[in-house]
Amino acid sequence: MLETARADDYEGYSKHDALNAPWLERLAGESRLRRLAAIQLVMRCPVHVRPLLRVRKARNAKGISLFARALLARHRLTGANEDAQEATELLDWLLANSSAEFGGRAWGYPYPWQDAGFFAPRNLPNRVVTSFVGQALLDGYETLREPRYLEAASEAVQFLLNAPRTLYEDDERRCVSYVPDESIDWIVMDVSALAGALAARLGALQHDPELVAEGGRLVRYVVAKQTEEGAWFYAEPPSASHITHDNYHTGFILDAILLYGRVTGSREFDDAYRRGVEFYERRLFEPDGAARFMSDQKYPFDIHGCAQGILTFSLRQKHLGEGGDAARRVLDWTLTNMFDPDSGWFYYQKRRGFRTRIRELRWCQGWMSWALASYLENCGEMP
């Protein structure tokens, strides 16, 4: 997978990148409905139409962060200098292609993106991409001992904590927006968990109790929204999105809660994590390891959900000594059903009766590169 990504210089297509076709971007114009329609039609098409539509390939900062983390993990496992060098090149590209528009340092998506709750112009920084990049930078600092990555992660946390907009706040909890826009009041549940986990990890590294506490406020808001069944809705209020309890966003939240507890030594959220991961395994995966799209929707089996299951269960094995069997189940199903050995690519989705053979670099190869590296490092065995 790393070889296929490297052959394309880490440039590729992404799930929501339809408006990277210049003519389609012009046609959609300022219309929310036309932008949504263009993105959704291309995203849902079972045929790979992006080359025909002249959608431009691009480096995706989130994807680059995933590949960098995979290379760093492989370096920790093997000591290979070429992996460390390539990870350094990717991390330095992230530093050179960041934004300081809102203070600190931040990253966005390399395409205009109309979501249900907001519009993000091309490269507008957002908290989700910045959180993933920040984690890769801290991996780079801890693995390679390069101070510039710690400094850049600190600047990323400045953006996460200080950029517009706080959507809810009291003494114990805080919720922040996906994108830095004062006009947006749409709460996406995993955003605050991702931001809080990175802030807490940085605070622990820098021995900064105030930063750790601020991270805790963000995570605590999300934990407070957990349902009695142990799940989280994608948005708040739940009616704000058609997505209910989906696979990979649930995994994001669980990993953030686990990371917060690991770096701080706090057991405050242990019960929430336990109930959440039990729901995750029971309701978002089939007994054979297939990753359900949502708890109430089996299809499509999406490669991102497969990768997230491997990541979440592998981290659970590393830190709690359980989860390895579930990680192996998901991995075995994924390799059997979602991998094309002739091309070295993972399929995008498996729908009822057919596979969607679309090549999306970040969504397919990036996530699975990081998932496989995490499995090897945390579960200690070859797939």
NORTA-V459587 format. One record per residue. RES is the residue in three letters. OMEGA is omega in degrees with one decimal (999 if undefined). Layout:
BEGIN
res->RES omega->OMEGA
res->RES omega->OMEGA
END
This chain:
BEGIN
res->MET omega->176.9
res->LEU omega->179.0
res->GLU omega->179.5
res->THR omega->178.0
res->ALA omega->-179.5
res->ARG omega->-179.2
res->ALA omega->177.6
res->ASP omega->-178.8
res->ASP omega->178.4
res->TYR omega->173.3
res->GLU omega->-179.9
res->GLY omega->-179.9
res->TYR omega->178.2
res->SER omega->-171.3
res->LYS omega->-172.3
res->HIS omega->-168.5
res->ASP omega->-175.7
res->ALA omega->-176.8
res->LEU omega->168.0
res->ASN omega->165.2
res->ALA omega->-172.6
res->PRO omega->-178.6
res->TRP omega->179.4
res->LEU omega->175.7
res->GLU omega->178.3
res->ARG omega->-178.9
res->LEU omega->179.9
res->ALA omega->177.0
res->GLY omega->-178.3
res->GLU omega->-175.2
res->SER omega->176.8
res->ARG omega->-177.0
res->LEU omega->179.3
res->ARG omega->177.7
res->ARG omega->177.9
res->LEU omega->-177.6
res->ALA omega->-179.1
res->ALA omega->-178.1
res->ILE omega->-176.8
res->GLN omega->-179.7
res->LEU omega->178.5
res->VAL omega->-178.7
res->MET omega->-174.2
res->ARG omega->-178.5
res->CYS omega->-179.6
res->PRO omega->179.3
res->VAL omega->-177.2
res->HIS omega->-174.6
res->VAL omega->-174.6
res->ARG omega->177.2
res->PRO omega->179.2
res->LEU omega->-179.4
res->LEU omega->-179.4
res->ARG omega->171.8
res->VAL omega->-177.2
res->ARG omega->171.9
res->LYS omega->179.6
res->ALA omega->167.6
res->ARG omega->-178.9
res->ASN omega->-174.5
res->ALA omega->177.7
res->LYS omega->177.8
res->GLY omega->178.3
res->ILE omega->178.8
res->SER omega->179.1
res->LEU omega->177.8
res->PHE omega->178.7
res->ALA omega->179.8
res->ARG omega->177.0
res->ALA omega->179.0
res->LEU omega->178.1
res->LEU omega->177.7
res->ALA omega->179.4
res->ARG omega->175.5
res->HIS omega->178.5
res->ARG omega->-179.1
res->LEU omega->-171.4
res->THR omega->-175.4
res->GLY omega->-176.1
res->ALA omega->-177.9
res->ASN omega->-179.0
res->GLU omega->176.0
res->ASP omega->177.2
res->ALA omega->-179.9
res->GLN omega->-179.5
res->GLU omega->175.9
res->ALA omega->178.4
res->THR omega->179.1
res->GLU omega->179.5
res->LEU omega->178.7
res->LEU omega->178.8
res->ASP omega->173.5
res->TRP omega->177.5
res->LEU omega->178.8
res->LEU omega->-177.5
res->ALA omega->-175.7
res->ASN omega->177.0
res->SER omega->179.4
res->SER omega->173.7
res->ALA omega->-173.4
res->GLU omega->-176.1
res->PHE omega->-175.2
res->GLY omega->-177.3
res->GLY omega->-179.0
res->ARG omega->-173.2
res->ALA omega->-177.6
res->TRP omega->176.4
res->GLY omega->-179.8
res->TYR omega->-175.4
res->PRO omega->178.9
res->TYR omega->173.4
res->PRO omega->-173.7
res->TRP omega->173.4
res->GLN omega->174.7
res->ASP omega->-179.0
res->ALA omega->-172.9
res->GLY omega->-178.0
res->PHE omega->172.2
res->PHE omega->177.8
res->ALA omega->175.9
res->PRO omega->179.7
res->ARG omega->176.3
res->ASN omega->174.8
res->LEU omega->-179.0
res->PRO omega->173.0
res->ASN omega->-172.9
res->ARG omega->-179.2
res->VAL omega->178.8
res->VAL omega->-178.2
res->THR omega->177.8
res->SER omega->179.7
res->PHE omega->177.2
res->VAL omega->179.2
res->GLY omega->177.5
res->GLN omega->177.5
res->ALA omega->178.5
res->LEU omega->177.9
res->LEU omega->172.0
res->ASP omega->179.0
res->GLY omega->178.4
res->TYR omega->-176.6
res->GLU omega->-178.4
res->THR omega->-173.0
res->LEU omega->-179.5
res->ARG omega->177.7
res->GLU omega->-176.2
res->PRO omega->-177.7
res->ARG omega->179.3
res->TYR omega->174.5
res->LEU omega->178.8
res->GLU omega->-179.8
res->ALA omega->177.2
res->ALA omega->177.3
res->SER omega->177.2
res->GLU omega->176.4
res->ALA omega->179.0
res->VAL omega->174.4
res->GLN omega->177.6
res->PHE omega->-176.9
res->LEU omega->-174.4
res->LEU omega->-169.2
res->ASN omega->-179.0
res->ALA omega->173.9
res->PRO omega->15.0
res->ARG omega->171.2
res->THR omega->-175.7
res->LEU omega->176.2
res->TYR omega->179.0
res->GLU omega->165.5
res->ASP omega->-175.4
res->ASP omega->-172.4
res->GLU omega->-171.3
res->ARG omega->176.5
res->ARG omega->177.2
res->CYS omega->-178.8
res->VAL omega->-173.8
res->SER omega->176.7
res->TYR omega->-178.6
res->VAL omega->-176.9
res->PRO omega->-176.7
res->ASP omega->-176.7
res->GLU omega->-176.6
res->SER omega->-173.8
res->ILE omega->178.8
res->ASP omega->-177.2
res->TRP omega->-178.6
res->ILE omega->172.0
res->VAL omega->-161.6
res->MET omega->-174.0
res->ASP omega->-173.0
res->VAL omega->-177.2
res->SER omega->177.6
res->ALA omega->179.2
res->LEU omega->179.6
res->ALA omega->-179.1
res->GLY omega->179.8
res->ALA omega->178.8
res->LEU omega->178.8
res->ALA omega->180.0
res->ALA omega->179.1
res->ARG omega->177.8
res->LEU omega->179.6
res->GLY omega->178.2
res->ALA omega->179.1
res->LEU omega->-176.8
res->GLN omega->-178.8
res->HIS omega->-177.5
res->ASP omega->-176.4
res->PRO omega->178.7
res->GLU omega->178.1
res->LEU omega->176.3
res->VAL omega->-179.4
res->ALA omega->178.3
res->GLU omega->174.2
res->GLY omega->178.9
res->GLY omega->177.7
res->ARG omega->-179.3
res->LEU omega->178.9
res->VAL omega->-177.4
res->ARG omega->176.6
res->TYR omega->-176.9
res->VAL omega->179.2
res->VAL omega->-179.3
res->ALA omega->-179.3
res->LYS omega->178.5
res->GLN omega->179.6
res->THR omega->178.2
res->GLU omega->-179.7
res->GLU omega->-179.8
res->GLY omega->-174.7
res->ALA omega->169.6
res->TRP omega->169.7
res->PHE omega->-179.7
res->TYR omega->-174.2
res->ALA omega->176.1
res->GLU omega->-1.2
res->PRO omega->-177.8
res->PRO omega->-178.9
res->SER omega->-177.8
res->ALA omega->-179.4
res->SER omega->174.4
res->HIS omega->178.2
res->ILE omega->179.1
res->THR omega->177.8
res->HIS omega->-175.5
res->ASP omega->-169.4
res->ASN omega->-166.6
res->TYR omega->175.5
res->HIS omega->174.0
res->THR omega->177.3
res->GLY omega->176.6
res->PHE omega->-177.4
res->ILE omega->179.9
res->LEU omega->179.7
res->ASP omega->178.8
res->ALA omega->178.0
res->ILE omega->179.5
res->LEU omega->179.3
res->LEU omega->179.1
res->TYR omega->179.8
res->GLY omega->-177.7
res->ARG omega->-173.6
res->VAL omega->-177.0
res->THR omega->-174.0
res->GLY omega->-179.1
res->SER omega->175.1
res->ARG omega->-176.7
res->GLU omega->-173.2
res->PHE omega->-177.3
res->ASP omega->-177.5
res->ASP omega->177.7
res->ALA omega->178.5
res->TYR omega->-178.5
res->ARG omega->-179.4
res->ARG omega->-179.3
res->GLY omega->-177.6
res->VAL omega->174.3
res->GLU omega->175.1
res->PHE omega->-178.0
res->TYR omega->-178.1
res->GLU omega->-174.4
res->ARG omega->-169.7
res->ARG omega->-175.7
res->LEU omega->175.1
res->PHE omega->172.6
res->GLU omega->179.4
res->PRO omega->-179.6
res->ASP omega->178.1
res->GLY omega->177.9
res->ALA omega->-176.4
res->ALA omega->176.5
res->ARG omega->179.1
res->PHE omega->174.5
res->MET omega->-176.9
res->SER omega->179.5
res->ASP omega->-177.3
res->GLN omega->-176.3
res->LYS omega->-176.4
res->TYR omega->-2.5
res->PRO omega->166.9
res->PHE omega->-171.7
res->ASP omega->-176.5
res->ILE omega->178.5
res->HIS omega->176.6
res->GLY omega->176.6
res->CYS omega->-179.8
res->ALA omega->-178.3
res->GLN omega->177.0
res->GLY omega->177.9
res->ILE omega->179.8
res->LEU omega->-174.7
res->THR omega->-179.2
res->PHE omega->176.4
res->SER omega->177.8
res->LEU omega->176.5
res->ARG omega->177.8
res->GLN omega->-177.4
res->LYS omega->-170.8
res->HIS omega->-177.1
res->LEU omega->178.0
res->GLY omega->177.1
res->GLU omega->-177.6
res->GLY omega->-178.5
res->GLY omega->179.2
res->ASP omega->178.8
res->ALA omega->178.1
res->ALA omega->-179.0
res->ARG omega->178.9
res->ARG omega->179.8
res->VAL omega->-179.7
res->LEU omega->-179.9
res->ASP omega->179.5
res->TRP omega->-177.4
res->THR omega->180.0
res->LEU omega->-179.2
res->THR omega->-169.5
res->ASN omega->-170.8
res->MET omega->-176.2
res->PHE omega->175.3
res->ASP omega->-176.2
res->PRO omega->-179.6
res->ASP omega->-178.6
res->SER omega->-175.6
res->GLY omega->-178.2
res->TRP omega->169.8
res->PHE omega->176.7
res->TYR omega->179.5
res->TYR omega->-178.0
res->GLN omega->170.2
res->LYS omega->179.2
res->ARG omega->-179.9
res->ARG omega->175.5
res->GLY omega->179.7
res->PHE omega->174.6
res->ARG omega->173.0
res->THR omega->-170.8
res->ARG omega->-178.5
res->ILE omega->179.7
res->ARG omega->175.8
res->GLU omega->-169.1
res->LEU omega->-178.3
res->ARG omega->-173.5
res->TRP omega->-176.5
res->CYS omega->-172.6
res->GLN omega->-179.0
res->GLY omega->-178.2
res->TRP omega->-178.6
res->MET omega->173.9
res->SER omega->179.8
res->TRP omega->179.8
res->ALA omega->179.7
res->LEU omega->178.3
res->ALA omega->178.9
res->SER omega->179.1
res->TYR omega->-179.5
res->LEU omega->-177.0
res->GLU omega->-171.8
res->ASN omega->179.8
res->CYS omega->169.6
res->GLY omega->176.5
res->GLU omega->179.4
res->MET omega->175.3
res->PRO omega->999
END
